[in-house]
Amino acid sequence: MRTLDENYALLEKLVNEERIYLDPMYDFGRVCRLLGVRRPEMDALLERELGLDGASLFAELRAALPERLERKYGLKCFFQEV
């Protein structure tokens, strides 16, 4: 069984390497269940480390995608009219 810190490290990999937040099927609660960690515990850890809860983290990462694609590839945001 993983510790909370190990689950936090795994969450970091899922977010940074796998970009799990982009799949709407994997909301933060579901990711916590997959990790086998209680959501309130992970939320509290994220609040301490990042200043926001898991749902807010996923929402901010999703919202930043269009700007990232435009900045990195010069693409117009696919959520707006082209």
Secondary structure, DSSP 8 states (H G I E B T S, - for coil): ---HHHHHHHHHHHHHTS-GGGSTT--HHHHHHHHT--HHHHHHHHHHHHSS-HHHHHHHHHHHHHHHHHHHH----TTS--
